[in-house]
């Protein structure tokens, strides 16, 4: 994503595949490519496909039509779940000799197009914290306000590092107090709902400090569903894995498909537990997971059992 702007200065590719976990970056990348085409007649030259309208035959046929009144046609295919192996073969075949006047763009949140050749890949995974901070400050300054460094850090943490969530929170922060030009950390804390990952991080800190009251308070903020259990379980599995390896933060981030910043935070958090404790918690997580799947324990009961048990490990 960060190199897309410079690549576009050298011209347009015939196919872009956007993939990653931050949907706001898909929108921004698409807009950058779309603006580069300098399209004037989108009613004729912008074609969109989704699961309801998609077939690879229709996509390729759309690519082979000449633009009307513009230099390019843009064909956007958004998150098609039913894209199969034959579709990939057809796409690879088309990209061996693509139409030079058609720009084909895929939103590939499911990672189905990793094997496609002759396409330009655009990384839409979450930015690192430094880049996110720059984007936040820039977005707020465009609207005539400023934000403290502490508020930036808190906003990023509360939103789990997702620009998608951050952007959705900005209007509240900007327009809440029109008399004050500075957005403070206390305002972020007051107006911004914590991402579930952030609450799990706070919950883990409380468990590491044996603060039962705070742990229960954090747990009350979370839904007692399978997604929450998976989030808690995966968090402790990762803490255990980090404690057992000599790999660097960068190596671990690549192996676990997360940002290096997340590994640094979890490594620091893991110091609240001994390796023996993390091993016991890992085994407990596996035991509780089995009890849920076997029907021996209800999900909500299992989540409370897991958290309260960790307090006494």
C-alpha angles and dihedrals in degrees: 000000000000092000096044094088093055092044091052090056087066092052141275126302119222093234134028125187113198116197137164143085104279111080095191088066090056090057093047094047092049091050091051092052093042093051090050090060089059089216118189102175109047092161088069103027108036113078124180130196130189134165092288096052102027131120122142089229090057091046093052092044088054090052092053095056115098118241119256115228093341137080094239146028118216119211114192121194112189122204100314108192096190096058106131141186094273088053090054091051091051091048093049089049092051092048091057087072108011127177107265091215097054124080111200115199126186126195098208107181090152095056093236096140102054091118098053115120129209093030129115112239120218117198109221097173118129115290120245116259096262093053092044090051091054092049093049093049091047094049092050094046090052087063095049100258138106132218131206120241090242090053091051091052092048094047092051092047094046090051094047092241093294114140087200090065095038092055090050090055098047099082091056092050095045099046101035094088113019092178094062118066094193124079108211134199090249090056091051089050091049098047108027122083113221117247112243090246089057092050090050089051090052090045091053091049090052091050091049090052092045090239100153096177093054092044091055091045090054092046091053088061092059129078112246095232138119092268091058092048091050090049093052093042094049091047093056093041088055092047089053092048092049090051091053101050137070092207118128122252090254093051092048092047090055093046094048095038094237135117118277088235089062091053091050091052093048093046089055090046092049089064087076087070133051119234088249091054092049090050090052091047090049090053090046091052090053091048093050091045089055092048091053093048093045092049093242091123134027115242099245091044089049093053092051091044091052095050096044091046092052089056089064099043 
